[in-house]
Amino acid sequence: MLWNSNFKWLLVTLFTFSLDSQSALISQVDLGTGFSTLRINSADYSGNLAGGLSMEINYVLKHVSISSAYTLSFYEVLRAGAIPFTRLSAGYRFYPRGINGGRMILDQGSEAQIWKPTPYGGFSIGFSNISIEEFNASLIDISPNFGAELPLTTRLLLQAQLSLNTGRSMSASEERKISYQGITALFGLILTDR
């Protein structure tokens, strides 16, 4: 019974939110590639996972009226034909100068879409997996990120992003705890629906 009342409350909230912002939502897909450096630590291992090609795919739902976006991301590092690091996360971005493609009312009620270079800052929380010769471990992590979008056309933008990555395993014993810290720089394309 409790589940039904919570589910009804969730549906009413989502429906109300979508009525107010239906025309203000923009969806896009980010495709980025670059390089990352990760420092991995455990009780009996310490090493770097560096020089690997990093790839990230994001589905982004932007809310124009509050200059924010919600992301669902898949990220992996490729090195020597293997995939030693993968990550699935959800996140939030804030655009202090507004969002590209947002509609704006100009003089005398005329409407226009605004396209300009826009910086953003945000974070993501996710699950990652490290699979190297020494061990295979799952971790919970957080990643603040900073970036900018540069419009090429109304449906294609360039993106640059810098992420600071931190993760830790949830093991109870100190001997089995694994953590990592790192930096990722990505460059890529954004495909938008407007």
DOGUKE-202713 format. One record per residue (C-alpha): x, y, z; residue in one letter; chain. Coordinates in pm, 1 decimal, always signed. Example, Ala and Ser with C-alpha at 12.3 -4.5 7.8 and 13.67 -1.06 7.14 Angstrom:
<atoms>
atom east:+1230.0; north:-450.0; up:+780.0; residuo:A; cadena:A
atom east:+1367.0; north:-106.0; up:+714.0; residuo:S; cadena:A
</atoms>
This chain:
<atoms>
atom east:+0.0; north:+0.0; up:+0.0; residuo:M; cadena:A
atom east:+284.0; north:+237.8; up:+85.1; residuo:L; cadena:A
atom east:+445.2; north:+168.9; up:-251.8; residuo:W; cadena:A
atom east:+122.2; north:+263.1; up:-433.8; residuo:N; cadena:A
atom east:+91.2; north:+598.5; up:-253.5; residuo:S; cadena:A
atom east:+459.5; north:+681.4; up:-319.9; residuo:N; cadena:A
atom east:+422.7; north:+580.4; up:-683.0; residuo:F; cadena:A
atom east:+112.7; north:+800.6; up:-725.1; residuo:K; cadena:A
atom east:+294.9; north:+1093.1; up:-563.0; residuo:W; cadena:A
atom east:+588.3; north:+1043.1; up:-801.7; residuo:L; cadena:A
atom east:+359.1; north:+1034.6; up:-1107.8; residuo:L; cadena:A
atom east:+176.6; north:+1351.2; up:-1000.4; residuo:V; cadena:A
atom east:+508.3; north:+1529.8; up:-939.9; residuo:T; cadena:A
atom east:+655.4; north:+1425.0; up:-1275.6; residuo:L; cadena:A
atom east:+335.7; north:+1514.8; up:-1461.4; residuo:F; cadena:A
atom east:+324.4; north:+1859.3; up:-1299.2; residuo:T; cadena:A
atom east:+694.2; north:+1916.0; up:-1370.8; residuo:F; cadena:A
atom east:+652.1; north:+1811.0; up:-1733.8; residuo:S; cadena:A
atom east:+351.8; north:+2039.3; up:-1791.6; residuo:L; cadena:A
atom east:+546.0; north:+2344.2; up:-1675.6; residuo:D; cadena:A
atom east:+861.0; north:+2263.8; up:-1868.8; residuo:S; cadena:A
atom east:+753.9; north:+2060.8; up:-2168.0; residuo:Q; cadena:A
atom east:+872.2; north:+2317.5; up:-2421.4; residuo:S; cadena:A
atom east:+1186.4; north:+2396.2; up:-2219.4; residuo:A; cadena:A
atom east:+1346.7; north:+2048.7; up:-2234.6; residuo:L; cadena:A
atom east:+1623.2; north:+1973.2; up:-2483.5; residuo:I; cadena:A
atom east:+1777.5; north:+1628.5; up:-2522.6; residuo:S; cadena:A
atom east:+2122.3; north:+1563.4; up:-2661.0; residuo:Q; cadena:A
atom east:+2391.0; north:+1300.1; up:-2688.1; residuo:V; cadena:A
atom east:+2755.0; north:+1384.2; up:-2604.4; residuo:D; cadena:A
atom east:+3031.6; north:+1172.4; up:-2758.0; residuo:L; cadena:A
atom east:+3372.3; north:+1249.7; up:-2610.8; residuo:G; cadena:A
atom east:+3718.4; north:+1101.4; up:-2632.9; residuo:T; cadena:A
atom east:+4043.7; north:+1193.4; up:-2464.9; residuo:G; cadena:A
atom east:+4296.2; north:+1076.9; up:-2208.5; residuo:F; cadena:A
atom east:+4288.6; north:+998.4; up:-1839.7; residuo:S; cadena:A
atom east:+4528.6; north:+926.6; up:-1557.8; residuo:T; cadena:A
atom east:+4411.3; north:+720.6; up:-1260.5; residuo:L; cadena:A
atom east:+4609.0; north:+645.2; up:-944.4; residuo:R; cadena:A
atom east:+4488.7; north:+314.7; up:-791.7; residuo:I; cadena:A
atom east:+4562.5; north:+224.2; up:-427.1; residuo:N; cadena:A
atom east:+4489.3; north:-81.3; up:-213.1; residuo:S; cadena:A
atom east:+4656.2; north:-248.8; up:+86.4; residuo:A; cadena:A
atom east:+4896.5; north:-448.1; up:-134.5; residuo:D; cadena:A
atom east:+4895.4; north:-255.0; up:-463.7; residuo:Y; cadena:A
atom east:+4967.5; north:+99.3; up:-575.9; residuo:S; cadena:A
atom east:+4995.0; north:+195.1; up:-939.5; residuo:G; cadena:A
atom east:+4890.9; north:+422.3; up:-1223.8; residuo:N; cadena:A
atom east:+4648.1; north:+354.7; up:-1503.3; residuo:L; cadena:A
atom east:+4778.7; north:+618.2; up:-1744.1; residuo:A; cadena:A
atom east:+4797.9; north:+679.7; up:-2114.5; residuo:G; cadena:A
atom east:+4478.4; north:+498.4; up:-2198.3; residuo:G; cadena:A
atom east:+4229.9; north:+626.3; up:-2451.3; residuo:L; cadena:A
atom east:+3915.6; north:+739.2; up:-2266.6; residuo:S; cadena:A
atom east:+3568.3; north:+744.4; up:-2420.6; residuo:M; cadena:A
atom east:+3243.3; north:+877.5; up:-2274.8; residuo:E; cadena:A
atom east:+2886.1; north:+871.7; up:-2402.1; residuo:I; cadena:A
atom east:+2629.4; north:+1092.5; up:-2225.3; residuo:N; cadena:A
atom east:+2256.5; north:+1122.5; up:-2266.8; residuo:Y; cadena:A
atom east:+2172.5; north:+1474.1; up:-2147.6; residuo:V; cadena:A
atom east:+1831.6; north:+1622.0; up:-2072.5; residuo:L; cadena:A
atom east:+1859.4; north:+2001.7; up:-2045.0; residuo:K; cadena:A
atom east:+1607.4; north:+2217.5; up:-1861.5; residuo:H; cadena:A
atom east:+1638.6; north:+2558.2; up:-2029.4; residuo:V; cadena:A
atom east:+1444.0; north:+2770.7; up:-1781.0; residuo:S; cadena:A
atom east:+1673.0; north:+2680.3; up:-1488.6; residuo:I; cadena:A
atom east:+1996.0; north:+2652.0; up:-1695.0; residuo:S; cadena:A
atom east:+2052.5; north:+2295.7; up:-1576.1; residuo:S; cadena:A
atom east:+2096.7; north:+1950.0; up:-1722.2; residuo:A; cadena:A
atom east:+2067.8; north:+1591.5; up:-1601.2; residuo:Y; cadena:A
atom east:+2307.3; north:+1331.7; up:-1741.0; residuo:T; cadena:A
atom east:+2331.5; north:+957.0; up:-1775.8; residuo:L; cadena:A
atom east:+2688.2; north:+856.1; up:-1867.2; residuo:S; cadena:A
atom east:+2888.1; north:+553.8; up:-1973.7; residuo:F; cadena:A
atom east:+3266.5; north:+592.3; up:-1957.8; residuo:Y; cadena:A
atom east:+3554.5; north:+354.5; up:-2026.4; residuo:E; cadena:A
atom east:+3931.5; north:+351.4; up:-2056.5; residuo:V; cadena:A
atom east:+4096.4; north:+141.3; up:-2329.2; residuo:L; cadena:A
atom east:+4457.5; north:+31.3; up:-2293.1; residuo:R; cadena:A
atom east:+4652.6; north:-227.6; up:-2493.6; residuo:A; cadena:A
atom east:+4340.5; north:-391.3; up:-2633.1; residuo:G; cadena:A
atom east:+4177.7; north:-428.9; up:-2289.1; residuo:A; cadena:A
atom east:+3918.6; north:-229.8; up:-2094.7; residuo:I; cadena:A
atom east:+4065.3; north:-190.7; up:-1743.5; residuo:P; cadena:A
atom east:+3816.8; north:+74.8; up:-1626.0; residuo:F; cadena:A
atom east:+3443.1; north:+129.4; up:-1686.8; residuo:T; cadena:A
atom east:+3193.0; north:+362.9; up:-1520.1; residuo:R; cadena:A
atom east:+2815.1; north:+415.8; up:-1524.9; residuo:L; cadena:A
atom east:+2689.6; north:+735.2; up:-1360.8; residuo:S; cadena:A
atom east:+2411.9; north:+992.3; up:-1327.3; residuo:A; cadena:A
atom east:+2484.7; north:+1360.0; up:-1285.6; residuo:G; cadena:A
atom east:+2388.0; north:+1724.0; up:-1287.3; residuo:Y; cadena:A
atom east:+2526.7; north:+2025.4; up:-1477.8; residuo:R; cadena:A
atom east:+2469.4; north:+2398.0; up:-1428.5; residuo:F; cadena:A
atom east:+2520.1; north:+2651.2; up:-1709.5; residuo:Y; cadena:A
atom east:+2584.4; north:+2996.2; up:-1552.5; residuo:P; cadena:A
atom east:+2545.8; north:+3179.6; up:-1886.9; residuo:R; cadena:A
atom east:+2237.5; north:+2988.3; up:-2002.8; residuo:G; cadena:A
atom east:+2188.6; north:+2688.7; up:-2230.2; residuo:I; cadena:A
atom east:+2248.5; north:+2671.4; up:-2605.4; residuo:N; cadena:A
atom east:+1932.0; north:+2634.8; up:-2809.8; residuo:G; cadena:A
atom east:+1709.8; north:+2797.0; up:-2550.7; residuo:G; cadena:A
atom east:+1428.4; north:+3011.5; up:-2683.6; residuo:R; cadena:A
atom east:+1425.8; north:+3375.9; up:-2583.1; residuo:M; cadena:A
atom east:+1160.2; north:+3646.8; up:-2623.8; residuo:I; cadena:A
atom east:+1305.1; north:+3951.8; up:-2797.3; residuo:L; cadena:A
atom east:+1153.4; north:+4295.4; up:-2863.3; residuo:D; cadena:A
atom east:+781.6; north:+4311.8; up:-2944.8; residuo:Q; cadena:A
atom east:+725.2; north:+3943.2; up:-2872.2; residuo:G; cadena:A
atom east:+950.1; north:+3796.9; up:-3141.6; residuo:S; cadena:A
atom east:+1119.6; north:+3470.3; up:-3046.5; residuo:E; cadena:A
atom east:+1474.4; north:+3347.0; up:-3119.0; residuo:A; cadena:A
atom east:+1702.8; north:+3058.9; up:-3030.1; residuo:Q; cadena:A
atom east:+2031.0; north:+3158.3; up:-2869.2; residuo:I; cadena:A
atom east:+2356.9; north:+2983.8; up:-2971.9; residuo:W; cadena:A
atom east:+2678.4; north:+3091.1; up:-2799.8; residuo:K; cadena:A
atom east:+2984.3; north:+2942.5; up:-2626.7; residuo:P; cadena:A
atom east:+2863.4; north:+2823.9; up:-2284.7; residuo:T; cadena:A
atom east:+3068.5; north:+2701.2; up:-1988.5; residuo:P; cadena:A
atom east:+2925.7; north:+2458.6; up:-1733.1; residuo:Y; cadena:A
atom east:+3011.5; north:+2292.6; up:-1404.7; residuo:G; cadena:A
atom east:+2864.0; north:+1984.2; up:-1247.4; residuo:G; cadena:A
atom east:+2915.7; north:+1648.2; up:-1086.3; residuo:F; cadena:A
atom east:+2822.2; north:+1284.9; up:-1132.0; residuo:S; cadena:A
atom east:+2784.5; north:+992.0; up:-894.8; residuo:I; cadena:A
atom east:+2828.2; north:+640.5; up:-1023.2; residuo:G; cadena:A
atom east:+2957.5; north:+288.3; up:-1010.6; residuo:F; cadena:A
atom east:+3291.0; north:+193.4; up:-1161.3; residuo:S; cadena:A
atom east:+3481.5; north:-127.6; up:-1221.4; residuo:N; cadena:A
atom east:+3859.6; north:-166.3; up:-1224.2; residuo:I; cadena:A
atom east:+3985.1; north:-484.0; up:-1389.9; residuo:S; cadena:A
atom east:+4363.7; north:-515.1; up:-1396.8; residuo:I; cadena:A
atom east:+4602.1; north:-809.7; up:-1348.3; residuo:E; cadena:A
atom east:+4626.9; north:-756.2; up:-972.4; residuo:E; cadena:A
atom east:+4251.4; north:-746.9; up:-897.0; residuo:F; cadena:A
atom east:+3898.2; north:-686.7; up:-1021.0; residuo:N; cadena:A
atom east:+3695.9; north:-446.4; up:-804.2; residuo:A; cadena:A
atom east:+3372.5; north:-245.7; up:-808.0; residuo:S; cadena:A
atom east:+3369.5; north:+102.4; up:-656.6; residuo:L; cadena:A
atom east:+3134.4; north:+389.6; up:-584.1; residuo:I; cadena:A
atom east:+3265.6; north:+722.8; up:-706.6; residuo:D; cadena:A
atom east:+3200.9; north:+1092.4; up:-749.9; residuo:I; cadena:A
atom east:+3332.3; north:+1312.5; up:-1026.8; residuo:S; cadena:A
atom east:+3311.7; north:+1693.5; up:-1036.8; residuo:P; cadena:A
atom east:+3346.5; north:+1818.8; up:-1393.9; residuo:N; cadena:A
atom east:+3394.5; north:+2146.9; up:-1576.4; residuo:F; cadena:A
atom east:+3351.7; north:+2210.6; up:-1945.0; residuo:G; cadena:A
atom east:+3237.0; north:+2431.0; up:-2229.9; residuo:A; cadena:A
atom east:+3020.7; north:+2391.1; up:-2540.2; residuo:E; cadena:A
atom east:+3090.8; north:+2572.2; up:-2867.6; residuo:L; cadena:A
atom east:+2814.9; north:+2570.4; up:-3133.3; residuo:P; cadena:A
atom east:+2901.4; north:+2470.4; up:-3491.2; residuo:L; cadena:A
atom east:+2543.1; north:+2440.7; up:-3620.7; residuo:T; cadena:A
atom east:+2201.4; north:+2427.9; up:-3453.0; residuo:T; cadena:A
atom east:+2233.9; north:+2049.6; up:-3418.0; residuo:R; cadena:A
atom east:+2609.3; north:+2004.6; up:-3368.0; residuo:L; cadena:A
atom east:+2836.8; north:+2147.3; up:-3098.2; residuo:L; cadena:A
atom east:+3199.0; north:+2096.4; up:-2990.2; residuo:L; cadena:A
atom east:+3265.4; north:+2011.5; up:-2626.3; residuo:Q; cadena:A
atom east:+3568.0; north:+2015.5; up:-2396.5; residuo:A; cadena:A
atom east:+3547.5; north:+1872.2; up:-2043.7; residuo:Q; cadena:A
atom east:+3781.1; north:+1818.5; up:-1749.5; residuo:L; cadena:A
atom east:+3677.8; north:+1572.1; up:-1476.3; residuo:S; cadena:A
atom east:+3829.7; north:+1498.7; up:-1136.6; residuo:L; cadena:A
atom east:+3760.6; north:+1135.5; up:-1046.3; residuo:N; cadena:A
atom east:+3753.8; north:+982.1; up:-697.0; residuo:T; cadena:A
atom east:+3628.1; north:+635.8; up:-606.5; residuo:G; cadena:A
atom east:+3634.3; north:+392.1; up:-315.0; residuo:R; cadena:A
atom east:+3525.0; north:+33.4; up:-270.1; residuo:S; cadena:A
atom east:+3267.4; north:-38.5; up:-1.9; residuo:M; cadena:A
atom east:+3456.5; north:-329.5; up:+155.0; residuo:S; cadena:A
atom east:+3428.6; north:-362.1; up:+533.3; residuo:A; cadena:A
atom east:+3788.9; north:-470.7; up:+593.6; residuo:S; cadena:A
atom east:+4076.5; north:-225.0; up:+557.9; residuo:E; cadena:A
atom east:+4293.2; north:-483.3; up:+374.2; residuo:E; cadena:A
atom east:+4039.6; north:-513.9; up:+91.4; residuo:R; cadena:A
atom east:+3965.3; north:-141.9; up:+45.3; residuo:K; cadena:A
atom east:+4052.5; north:-5.6; up:-296.4; residuo:I; cadena:A
atom east:+4046.4; north:+358.1; up:-400.6; residuo:S; cadena:A
atom east:+4141.1; north:+567.0; up:-699.0; residuo:Y; cadena:A
atom east:+4189.8; north:+931.8; up:-790.8; residuo:Q; cadena:A
atom east:+4242.2; north:+1075.4; up:-1133.8; residuo:G; cadena:A
atom east:+4191.0; north:+1338.3; up:-1399.8; residuo:I; cadena:A
atom east:+4018.3; north:+1298.1; up:-1735.8; residuo:T; cadena:A
atom east:+4028.0; north:+1542.0; up:-2028.8; residuo:A; cadena:A
atom east:+3771.5; north:+1483.5; up:-2303.7; residuo:L; cadena:A
atom east:+3696.9; north:+1650.3; up:-2636.0; residuo:F; cadena:A
atom east:+3403.1; north:+1561.1; up:-2852.4; residuo:G; cadena:A
atom east:+3081.2; north:+1634.9; up:-3035.2; residuo:L; cadena:A
atom east:+2730.9; north:+1702.1; up:-2910.2; residuo:I; cadena:A
atom east:+2429.2; north:+1601.6; up:-3117.8; residuo:L; cadena:A
atom east:+2116.2; north:+1790.7; up:-3011.8; residuo:T; cadena:A
atom east:+1750.3; north:+1760.6; up:-3111.0; residuo:D; cadena:A
atom east:+1715.6; north:+2131.1; up:-3200.8; residuo:R; cadena:A
</atoms>
